[in-house]
Amino acid sequence: MEYGSIERELHVDASPEVVFEVISSPVHLQEWFPDEARMEAVPGAIGEFRFGDLTSPDVHVAAFTVVEVEAPRRFSFRWVYPEGEAAAADNSLLVTFDLIPSGAGTTVRLTESGFREKGWEAAVLEQQYQDHSQGWDTHVPRLGEYLGRLVATT
C-alpha cells in the first residue's frame, strides 16, 4: 500500500454555501467531527480540535493551522505537527475539503495528504494512515447525516 493520501467523496443535498459553513465553523464542526473546536476561519489562524471526554485529562487535543479559506469552494488546514513548531509541508498533514456544485447539491471531496512527507518509520506511517482512514470513515458519513438534518430543519 502506498500511504500517500486519503480521499473520500460524498454528495449532499445542500448548497456549497451551507456545506462551507458546516466545515469551517466551530459550532457546526462539533456536530460531526471533534467534540469541541476552537478556531477562526482565517488563513494562518491556529485552532484546536478536542476529541473525547472534555472533562478528562485524557482528552486528545489536536492543534491545527488554517491554510485556505475560499468560500464556498475550498477549506483546508494542516495538523499533526510537532508542538511548538509552525505547520509546514514536511511536518504536518494537509486536510482539504473541495466543494463542487452538483445539481441542487454539493459533492464534498476530502483529501488528507502528507503522510510520506512526515518521515515516519514504516510501522508508524502505516498505523497513522490506518487511524486517519478509519477516522474519516466515521466522520465523513457523520458530516452527511448532519447536513441532512440541518437542511431538513431549514
Backbone as CSV, one residue per row, in Angstrom:
resi,resn,N_x,N_y,N_z,CA_x,CA_y,CA_z,C_x,C_y,C_z
1,MET,0.839,-1.181,0.000,0.000,0.000,0.000,0.889,1.252,0.000
2,GLU,0.427,2.286,-0.640,1.246,3.483,-0.841,1.252,4.444,0.350
3,TYR,0.147,4.600,1.054,0.018,5.505,2.197,0.315,6.964,1.832
4,GLY,-0.052,7.365,0.617,0.211,8.726,0.171,-0.842,9.715,0.603
5,SER,-2.100,9.398,0.310,-3.176,10.303,0.705,-4.456,9.505,0.902
6,ILE,-5.354,10.103,1.652,-6.674,9.526,1.898,-7.663,10.401,1.156
7,GLU,-8.573,9.779,0.430,-9.587,10.530,-0.297,-10.959,9.950,-0.007
8,ARG,-11.891,10.838,0.245,-13.286,10.449,0.450,-14.142,11.429,-0.335
9,GLU,-15.283,10.944,-0.826,-16.197,11.808,-1.565,-17.614,11.525,-1.093
10,LEU,-18.398,12.586,-1.029,-19.755,12.497,-0.505,-20.616,13.493,-1.255
11,HIS,-21.806,13.068,-1.657,-22.758,14.009,-2.252,-23.812,14.337,-1.193
12,VAL,-24.100,15.634,-1.047,-25.105,16.071,-0.078,-26.105,16.987,-0.767
13,ASP,-27.326,16.958,-0.282,-28.384,17.826,-0.816,-28.384,19.154,-0.071
14,ALA,-27.268,19.853,-0.184,-27.115,21.169,0.442,-26.227,21.994,-0.477
15,SER,-26.437,23.294,-0.456,-25.655,24.181,-1.312,-24.200,24.243,-0.831
16,PRO,-23.268,24.593,-1.728,-21.883,24.767,-1.293,-21.748,25.786,-0.158
17,GLU,-22.588,26.815,-0.147,-22.533,27.817,0.921,-22.838,27.199,2.283
18,VAL,-23.858,26.348,2.325,-24.225,25.686,3.585,-23.126,24.716,4.000
19,VAL,-22.625,23.930,3.050,-21.567,22.959,3.359,-20.322,23.685,3.852
20,PHE,-19.970,24.784,3.200,-18.788,25.530,3.624,-18.918,25.982,5.074
21,GLU,-20.073,26.481,5.440,-20.308,26.915,6.822,-20.140,25.739,7.792
22,VAL,-20.620,24.573,7.406,-20.572,23.395,8.275,-19.143,22.871,8.448
23,ILE,-18.285,23.032,7.445,-16.911,22.528,7.569,-15.931,23.569,8.099
24,SER,-16.383,24.821,8.235,-15.444,25.869,8.649,-15.872,26.646,9.891
25,SER,-16.942,26.239,10.539,-17.454,26.937,11.712,-17.431,26.006,12.930
26,PRO,-16.828,26.440,14.051,-16.741,25.580,15.230,-18.082,25.016,15.691
27,VAL,-19.132,25.830,15.674,-20.430,25.357,16.163,-20.941,24.189,15.318
28,HIS,-20.662,24.191,14.031,-21.090,23.088,13.162,-20.091,21.926,13.191
29,LEU,-18.802,22.236,13.205,-17.787,21.173,13.242,-18.031,20.223,14.411
30,GLN,-18.391,20.791,15.557,-18.598,19.998,16.765,-19.751,19.012,16.635
31,GLU,-20.581,19.186,15.648,-21.713,18.283,15.445,-21.332,17.020,14.675
32,TRP,-20.170,17.043,13.983,-19.830,15.868,13.173,-18.364,15.456,13.240
33,PHE,-17.471,16.307,13.747,-16.044,15.969,13.713,-15.447,15.919,15.120
34,PRO,-14.932,17.010,15.676,-14.387,16.907,17.031,-15.492,17.112,18.051
35,ASP,-15.163,16.796,19.291,-16.123,17.073,20.358,-16.153,18.559,20.698
36,GLU,-15.065,19.255,20.383,-15.004,20.701,20.571,-14.023,21.277,19.546
37,ALA,-14.349,22.430,19.007,-13.462,23.110,18.057,-13.309,24.565,18.481
38,ARG,-12.089,25.031,18.422,-11.789,26.432,18.694,-10.972,26.933,17.515
39,MET,-11.545,27.913,16.796,-10.862,28.369,15.590,-11.503,29.598,14.992
40,GLU,-10.755,30.221,14.097,-11.268,31.241,13.206,-10.969,30.756,11.795
41,ALA,-11.909,30.926,10.896,-11.717,30.512,9.509,-10.986,31.607,8.741
42,VAL,-9.713,31.782,9.105,-8.862,32.806,8.507,-7.513,32.146,8.205
43,PRO,-6.998,32.274,6.980,-5.690,31.669,6.684,-4.630,32.103,7.699
44,GLY,-3.897,31.118,8.199,-2.849,31.372,9.188,-3.310,31.259,10.619
45,ALA,-4.618,31.242,10.852,-5.138,31.127,12.222,-4.824,29.739,12.777
46,ILE,-4.471,29.701,14.048,-4.198,28.436,14.723,-5.398,28.104,15.594
47,GLY,-5.857,26.865,15.488,-7.011,26.427,16.258,-6.729,25.124,16.978
48,GLU,-7.761,24.616,17.641,-7.665,23.347,18.360,-8.917,22.523,18.135
49,PHE,-8.704,21.238,17.935,-9.780,20.253,17.983,-9.560,19.453,19.253
50,ARG,-10.656,19.147,19.947,-10.586,18.288,21.127,-11.486,17.086,20.883
51,PHE,-10.899,15.900,21.097,-11.617,14.648,20.883,-11.681,13.886,22.201
52,GLY,-12.865,13.373,22.529,-13.021,12.589,23.743,-13.731,13.359,24.834
53,ASP,-13.703,12.803,26.035,-14.346,13.402,27.197,-13.645,14.715,27.537
54,LEU,-14.354,15.820,27.340,-13.753,17.143,27.511,-13.380,17.443,28.958
55,THR,-13.929,16.686,29.915,-13.611,16.905,31.331,-12.457,16.026,31.802
56,SER,-11.995,15.138,30.942,-10.945,14.187,31.302,-9.561,14.716,30.939
57,PRO,-8.568,14.388,31.761,-7.198,14.761,31.386,-6.710,13.986,30.158
58,ASP,-7.440,12.941,29.787,-7.067,12.129,28.621,-7.644,12.654,27.312
59,VAL,-8.340,13.799,27.354,-8.896,14.363,26.127,-7.748,14.578,25.146
60,HIS,-7.970,14.233,23.881,-6.936,14.417,22.855,-7.105,15.802,22.230
61,VAL,-6.076,16.626,22.333,-6.093,17.975,21.773,-5.195,17.977,20.541
62,ALA,-5.751,18.404,19.428,-5.002,18.481,18.174,-4.969,19.926,17.700
63,ALA,-3.785,20.500,17.667,-3.632,21.851,17.125,-3.677,21.765,15.603
64,PHE,-4.160,22.823,14.986,-4.159,22.875,13.526,-4.006,24.317,13.081
65,THR,-3.598,24.483,11.833,-3.431,25.804,11.246,-4.268,25.882,9.980
66,VAL,-5.124,26.885,9.902,-5.952,27.081,8.713,-5.041,27.501,7.565
67,VAL,-5.215,26.862,6.399,-4.376,27.148,5.237,-5.150,27.949,4.195
68,GLU,-6.269,27.400,3.729,-7.055,28.059,2.684,-8.496,28.244,3.126
69,VAL,-9.042,29.401,2.801,-10.442,29.701,3.055,-10.956,30.388,1.794
70,GLU,-11.587,29.611,0.929,-12.128,30.135,-0.324,-13.622,29.812,-0.385
71,ALA,-14.403,30.581,0.364,-15.846,30.319,0.426,-16.470,30.538,-0.950
72,PRO,-17.371,29.702,-1.385,-17.793,28.426,-0.807,-17.173,27.233,-1.525
73,ARG,-15.899,27.320,-1.914,-15.296,26.264,-2.732,-14.303,25.374,-2.010
74,ARG,-13.514,25.952,-1.107,-12.427,25.166,-0.509,-12.109,25.654,0.902
75,PHE,-11.833,24.652,1.756,-11.354,24.929,3.105,-10.280,23.891,3.406
76,SER,-9.131,24.346,3.901,-8.079,23.385,4.232,-7.329,23.813,5.490
77,PHE,-6.756,22.797,6.134,-5.949,23.045,7.332,-4.842,22.005,7.419
78,ARG,-3.791,22.364,8.165,-2.686,21.443,8.453,-2.757,21.072,9.923
79,TRP,-2.504,19.781,10.194,-2.477,19.319,11.571,-1.458,18.198,11.709
80,VAL,-1.325,17.634,12.899,-0.365,16.585,13.220,1.057,17.100,12.967
81,TYR,1.366,18.213,13.611,2.725,18.751,13.527,3.281,18.901,14.944
82,PRO,4.613,18.927,15.072,5.225,18.980,16.407,4.803,20.224,17.198
83,GLU,4.528,20.014,18.469,4.161,21.124,19.350,5.296,22.141,19.369
84,GLY,4.925,23.402,19.295,5.911,24.463,19.310,6.482,24.812,17.945
85,GLU,6.127,24.050,16.916,6.595,24.336,15.556,5.441,24.852,14.715
86,ALA,5.771,25.626,13.705,4.760,26.066,12.746,4.484,24.928,11.766
87,ALA,3.246,24.809,11.334,2.883,23.785,10.362,3.570,24.078,9.034
88,ALA,4.142,23.036,8.437,4.815,23.164,7.147,4.562,21.896,6.337
89,ALA,4.886,21.943,5.061,4.629,20.810,4.170,5.362,19.537,4.599
90,ASP,6.496,19.674,5.279,7.273,18.491,5.645,7.055,18.016,7.081
91,ASN,6.175,18.678,7.840,5.989,18.251,9.229,4.523,18.102,9.635
92,SER,3.613,18.131,8.656,2.191,18.078,9.011,1.393,17.381,7.920
93,LEU,0.149,17.102,8.249,-0.795,16.548,7.284,-1.715,17.675,6.824
94,LEU,-2.069,17.653,5.548,-2.946,18.670,4.962,-4.305,18.057,4.680
95,VAL,-5.343,18.636,5.263,-6.728,18.211,5.019,-7.391,19.285,4.169
96,THR,-7.934,18.867,3.026,-8.585,19.797,2.112,-9.993,19.322,1.808
97,PHE,-10.943,20.227,1.940,-12.321,19.990,1.538,-12.567,20.811,0.283
98,ASP,-12.809,20.138,-0.842,-13.210,20.815,-2.071,-14.704,20.625,-2.225
99,LEU,-15.425,21.713,-2.485,-16.882,21.684,-2.605,-17.240,21.984,-4.049
100,ILE,-17.887,21.001,-4.699,-18.207,21.101,-6.111,-19.721,21.108,-6.284
101,PRO,-20.286,22.200,-6.841,-21.736,22.206,-7.080,-22.121,21.021,-7.956
102,SER,-23.212,20.364,-7.591,-23.663,19.180,-8.320,-25.186,19.135,-8.268
103,GLY,-25.826,19.549,-9.368,-27.285,19.626,-9.371,-27.732,20.618,-8.316
104,ALA,-28.673,20.192,-7.474,-29.162,21.062,-6.396,-28.323,20.904,-5.131
105,GLY,-27.288,20.070,-5.201,-26.481,19.811,-4.018,-25.012,20.105,-4.227
106,THR,-24.201,19.379,-3.474,-22.753,19.589,-3.482,-22.037,18.257,-3.353
107,THR,-20.984,18.097,-4.133,-20.075,16.979,-3.933,-18.948,17.492,-3.052
108,VAL,-18.745,16.806,-1.933,-17.679,17.148,-0.998,-16.543,16.166,-1.262
109,ARG,-15.399,16.704,-1.624,-14.216,15.874,-1.858,-13.196,16.205,-0.782
110,LEU,-12.945,15.218,0.081,-11.975,15.380,1.158,-10.682,14.671,0.767
111,THR,-9.568,15.343,0.973,-8.258,14.739,0.753,-7.390,15.053,1.961
112,GLU,-6.721,14.030,2.488,-5.721,14.242,3.537,-4.406,13.701,2.993
113,SER,-3.401,14.554,2.944,-2.116,14.172,2.360,-0.973,14.576,3.277
114,GLY,0.224,14.110,2.925,1.420,14.454,3.679,1.961,13.335,4.540
115,PHE,1.383,12.161,4.458,1.813,11.038,5.301,3.277,10.666,5.049
116,ARG,3.648,10.490,3.792,5.040,10.114,3.473,6.007,11.240,3.828
117,GLU,5.563,12.491,3.654,6.432,13.634,3.905,6.807,13.784,5.384
118,LYS,6.030,13.176,6.268,6.309,13.274,7.703,7.597,12.547,8.088
119,GLY,8.053,11.613,7.254,9.284,10.895,7.544,9.159,9.844,8.632
120,TRP,7.940,9.370,8.868,7.727,8.340,9.889,8.355,7.012,9.457
121,GLU,8.733,6.200,10.439,9.144,4.829,10.160,7.952,4.097,9.567
122,ALA,8.202,3.023,8.832,7.149,2.312,8.097,5.977,1.909,8.984
123,ALA,6.250,1.374,10.160,5.165,0.923,11.044,4.329,2.096,11.537
124,VAL,4.978,3.211,11.858,4.258,4.402,12.325,3.436,4.980,11.176
125,LEU,4.031,5.059,9.997,3.325,5.548,8.818,2.062,4.729,8.572
126,GLU,2.195,3.417,8.584,1.043,2.543,8.347,-0.029,2.738,9.412
127,GLN,0.373,2.827,10.679,-0.596,2.985,11.765,-1.306,4.336,11.674
128,GLN,-0.566,5.406,11.430,-1.170,6.731,11.309,-2.145,6.777,10.127
129,TYR,-1.727,6.209,9.013,-2.581,6.188,7.827,-3.874,5.426,8.117
130,GLN,-3.752,4.270,8.739,-4.940,3.467,9.069,-5.838,4.196,10.066
131,ASP,-5.255,4.807,11.085,-6.038,5.543,12.081,-6.819,6.688,11.429
132,HIS,-6.149,7.452,10.582,-6.810,8.584,9.926,-7.856,8.097,8.921
133,SER,-7.549,7.028,8.222,-8.505,6.466,7.261,-9.779,6.015,7.977
134,GLN,-9.612,5.320,9.086,-10.771,4.888,9.873,-11.519,6.090,10.446
135,GLY,-10.792,7.110,10.855,-11.429,8.317,11.367,-12.315,8.966,10.317
136,TRP,-11.802,9.121,9.099,-12.614,9.726,8.036,-13.773,8.820,7.657
137,ASP,-13.590,7.493,7.781,-14.708,6.574,7.512,-15.849,6.792,8.507
138,THR,-15.541,7.297,9.673,-16.556,7.628,10.675,-17.108,9.036,10.461
139,HIS,-16.205,10.001,10.278,-16.614,11.405,10.280,-17.261,11.884,8.984
140,VAL,-16.852,11.370,7.836,-17.467,11.814,6.574,-18.948,11.433,6.527
141,PRO,-19.334,10.198,6.875,-20.779,9.911,6.931,-21.512,10.776,7.964
142,ARG,-20.865,11.074,9.088,-21.488,11.951,10.083,-21.712,13.346,9.515
143,LEU,-20.789,13.821,8.684,-20.966,15.109,8.002,-22.218,15.067,7.140
144,GLY,-22.373,14.000,6.356,-23.557,13.867,5.508,-24.844,13.814,6.309
145,GLU,-24.832,13.066,7.408,-26.020,12.958,8.261,-26.368,14.308,8.887
146,TYR,-25.348,15.017,9.375,-25.591,16.319,9.991,-26.148,17.305,8.970
147,LEU,-25.563,17.347,7.785,-26.071,18.240,6.743,-27.512,17.893,6.382
148,GLY,-27.831,16.597,6.333,-29.206,16.190,6.046,-30.175,16.702,7.087
149,ARG,-29.802,16.584,8.365,-30.664,17.092,9.446,-30.768,18.606,9.392
150,LEU,-29.651,19.266,9.131,-29.616,20.728,9.085,-30.501,21.272,7.970
151,VAL,-30.385,20.698,6.796,-31.168,21.156,5.636,-32.652,20.844,5.838
152,ALA,-32.958,19.721,6.488,-34.364,19.338,6.704,-35.079,20.300,7.650
153,THR,-34.319,20.965,8.528,-34.946,21.856,9.516,-35.002,23.312,9.046
154,THR,-34.435,23.597,7.868,-34.471,24.989,7.398,-35.467,25.164,6.290
